[in-house]
Amino acid sequence: MPAGTIAATNKRRAIDRDLVRKESLVGAVTPARRTETAREVAERLGISPRTVRNIMAEPRAEFEARAAERRRRVLELRAEGLKLREIANEVGMTVGGVGTILHRAYNAEAARPAT
């Protein structure tokens, strides 16, 4: 392997370690949504977008809890009689996203055995 390639690899690893440290602290202290895309951060730091996504990713349990709460809220608002567009505006989603949640909920209900 050429010496320049080894130096570049070592530099990339050092940047990755620094990014992990910084993002770990930032993510723990301020769990806010990011303002830059993974591609923008990767270009700025000279690393791959996949590395950035892995570092910046929201923990799976938190994502699933947030998604479950959003699904519950959509179903609750629909039960109150709101239209899809009104629900979308209320929960900050697209109309298509609301429709998908409702469609999957209706299909899951239909698939349950009758008691």
Secondary structure, 3 states (H helix, E strand, C coil): CCHHHHHHHHHHHHHHHHHHHHHHHHHHHCCCCCCCCHHHHHHHHCCCHHHHHHHHCCCHHHHHHHHHHHHHHHHHHHHCCCCHHHHHHHHCCCHHHHHHHHHHHHHHHHHCCCC
